[in-house]
């Protein structure tokens, strides 16, 4: 009879998933709000938009909420390798476990495949940040179309979840 070793790689959530645990909300919620507000204000100053305080005040709450929705989408994409299940006795299953599942969860720099996966997840999240801000969050503002596009792009670039790249192996 063949002995199987049991691997428990996915018992510990990766760092990019930790913000979903309620205790971290104490830090994450205000930090995201502050980062979003800073990006909005600095981008509006750069674009020489008048009445920044009032315009930022009307947009910040929606930008903040939709930013979390975009992050959830990116987090779901990051979690997909943990859901896809191969027979780990096969070469493909072993490759998937080593280069995708394990690497995405613990150290995206471990393989080019995991680095590409994480990069795609960051891009997906940034795309949704842009889309949500342009189509929904800034729609009711009195910014013109060009200003809304530039502000949405700024938010997408500067608030994308680059922490997805942070290796959780540093913490264990």
Protein Blocks (a to p, Z undefined) as FASTA:
>chain_A
ZZddddffkmpccfklmmmpmklmmmmmmmmmmmmmmmmmmmmmmnopghklmmmmmmmm
mmmmmmmmmmmmmmmmmmmmmmpccdfkbmklmmmmmmmmmmmmmommlpmklmmmmmmm
mmmmmmmmmmmmmmmmmmmpccdfklmmmmmmmmmmmmccfklmpcfklmZZ
